[in-house]
Every structure is written in structure tokens, then in C-alpha cells.
């Protein structure tokens, strides 16, 4: 017997969950009632404490399964009573198969560019992929790349690719101009821009060591933005750092080549 509930407040624990856990049912030996709590990390601290007591009182007859995005938000007494299973993000191939199946069943018109955009914006989240796919279809009637990014309100990855490429070539002025005119003036904030730069950088073809240094610098900027420093100056500083890293890498490569000759 299974009870599936979205839980957030203490009232839900005391009324719905506790009452179900107390209910006596006839089950074969070794079988238990199962309570599945979805989005458990949204539960308040008081609700989690109440749930802990319920888990202790009815452990002989009931098993609890908690699904969450951030296990750190679950209090330690509950975590210690659970076996923690971590699931990786879905691959693009898995999401692609499901989306194309949905498109065929629902008669949705799309092109390859649109599906690529769906995969990019979903970032391994099937629910996000389906929501973006449906929203684009409802809003525009056709799923292509431009329509997807309009619905999702994310910077276009091609713009991010151009910025990274200019930084790789050491063209700070050009990269800064693209950020200002093609992203900042359109209303994208620093977090949108930094996040998209990171996602695009991961799949770009460039020297591995240089890519790692770029990722490190973008990660540091992401931290500063989350701390509240999401200014245009912060982005300009990031671009300057990326260009400096690229130019330094080129000098080292040139030096090694000279020594070898």
C-alpha cells in the first residue's frame, strides 16, 4: 500500500501522514505500508521534526521514501534513518528519446535546432525539458531554437560561444562589446550570462588545460554573483581574466615551441 504526497507544512504531517501511518491494514509477513514524500526538501523544520517522530513510532509497519533536490535541507536525524540514493542527471540521449516520442504522440511540429535548444535548456532535467517543449509549442506553434530561447528567456548559446571564442583569441574589447550589446542591454542579468557561459564552455572544443582554467575563473565569478555582485563590471572583469589566461597560455606554448626548436 502506497501513499504519495507533496508535503511542506507540519499540518500535513500531523493530519495526512500520521493518520495513514497509524492505520492498521492486513499485509503479508515482511510487507509494509509505503509513504512517498515528494519535494521533501521544501518541508519546514517543524514539519521535519514531526516526521522524524512519526518515522520512529511506526517503523515496524511503515516505510518512508523521501524525494528531494537538495539532501542538505533534510535534517540530520532523518538522514541518519534513511539510505541515501543519489541519481545523476539524465543524458541528452534519454531526454531526446522521450521528447521525440511526446512530439509524435501530440503532433508537435519541431526541427533539429529546436530539440537541441530543448536539451540545452533542460540541462539533464526531464521535467524542465517537457515544460519548455510544451510552452514553446503553445506559445509559437513550432519548436525551433529561437522560439525555445524566447520562451525560456535564456541567453542564446551561440552568443555565449562567440564571447568565449573572442576571449580565447584575446580580444577583450570585442567580447565586452558582445556582452554589453547582445546580452546586458536585452535585460539578461549576470547570473543568466555566467551560467550560460559555463554550460557552453563545457561542450566547446578547445585545449583541455585552457578549458579548465576558464571553468575555474567562471566558477569564481559565479560565486561572486551569488554573493550579490552581479554587476556589468563583474562581467567585464571575468572577460579580462579569461583573455589574460588565454594570452598567458599562448606565451607558454610559444616558449615551449622555441625551446624545442
Order of alpha helices (4+ residues) and beta strands (2+ residues): beta-alpha-beta-alpha-beta-alpha-alpha-alpha-alpha-alpha-alpha-alpha-alpha-alpha-alpha
